[in-house]
């Protein structure tokens, strides 16, 4: 590298962050935790409504989350 390219590279500044890296990581972890909690809240919805599927009868009665 020439002296000019070294000076140009040393003058370059990175874009500032809006928060420290640990805060950004904490916000990301909190977002994933909240998405996991929402997913966990809907974990057994198909089985809660199994009685409605069985009452309808017909072709759709045997199909659901537990069908193999």
C-alpha positions in Angstrom: 0.0 0.0 0.0 1.1 3.5 -0.6 1.3 6.2 2.0 -1.8 7.9 0.5 -4.0 4.8 0.7 -2.8 4.2 4.3 -3.8 7.7 5.3 -7.2 7.4 3.6 -7.8 4.1 5.4 -6.8 5.5 8.7 -9.1 8.5 8.4 -12.2 6.4 7.7 -14.7 6.4 10.5 -17.4 3.7 11.1 -21.0 4.6 11.5 -21.9 5.2 15.1 -24.3 2.8 16.8 -27.5 4.0 18.5 -26.7 2.0 21.6 -23.9 -0.1 23.0 -23.6 -3.6 21.5 -24.7 -5.3 24.7 -28.0 -3.2 24.7 -28.6 -4.2 21.0 -28.0 -7.8 21.8 -30.3 -7.6 24.8 -33.1 -6.1 22.7 -32.7 -8.8 20.1 -32.8 -11.5 22.8 -35.9 -10.0 24.3 -37.6 -9.9 20.9 -36.8 -13.6 20.3 -38.0 -14.4 23.8 -41.3 -12.7 23.2 -41.8 -14.5 19.8 -41.1 -17.8 21.6 -43.7 -17.0 24.2 -46.3 -16.2 21.6 -45.5 -19.5 19.8 -45.7 -21.4 23.1 -49.1 -19.8 23.8 -50.5 -21.5 20.7 -48.9 -24.9 21.3 -52.1 -27.0 21.8 -54.8 -25.1 19.9 -55.6 -28.0 17.5 -56.3 -30.4 20.3 -58.5 -27.9 22.1 -60.9 -28.0 19.2 -60.8 -31.7 18.5 -64.3 -32.1 19.7 -65.6 -29.7 17.0 -63.7 -31.7 14.3 -65.2 -35.0 15.6 -68.7 -33.6 15.7 -68.5 -32.5 12.0 -67.7 -36.0 10.9 -67.0 -36.6 7.2 -63.7 -36.5 5.5 -62.1 -33.8 7.7 -62.7 -35.5 11.0 -59.6 -37.7 11.0 -57.2 -35.1 9.8 -55.4 -32.8 12.1 -52.1 -32.2 13.9 -52.0 -35.7 15.2 -52.6 -37.5 11.9 -49.8 -39.7 10.6 
